[in-house]
Amino acid sequence: QVQLVESGGGLVQAGGSLRLSCAASGIIFSINVMGWYRQAPGKQRELVALITPGGSTNYADSVRGRFIISRDNAKNTVNLQMNSLKYEDSADYFCSARGPPEYWGQGTQVTVSS
């Protein structure tokens, strides 16, 4: 059974930081491209960051320079360090294992107060 479990969300003031983690099980983590996505109320889910098995990264323009995605293949975890948070970063954040097939976690909520 595949499980992706996100943690680390919460309430933070603008300018602050949060670190999200995603623990994966039931997949061969080391060969998966892993991603973080987010979805704000009334908006479509959007890509935040991707990391390949080898550690190459890609970021949405809106977070580049503020967020850092990383992975630990030995621990089957992928993290998202979010710095200089803005109100518009508020959303539900989801972890994804790209596969195929693609798997999703249940999400963790991030709220940034202005």
Secondary structure as UniProt FT lines:
FT   STRAND          3..7
FT   STRAND          10..13
FT   TURN            14..15
FT   STRAND          18..25
FT   HELIX           29..31
FT   STRAND          34..39
FT   TURN            41..42
FT   STRAND          46..51
FT   TURN            53..54
FT   STRAND          57..59
FT   TURN            61..66
FT   STRAND          67..72
FT   TURN            73..76
FT   STRAND          77..82
FT   HELIX           87..89
FT   STRAND          91..97
FT   STRAND          103..104
FT   STRAND          108..113
//
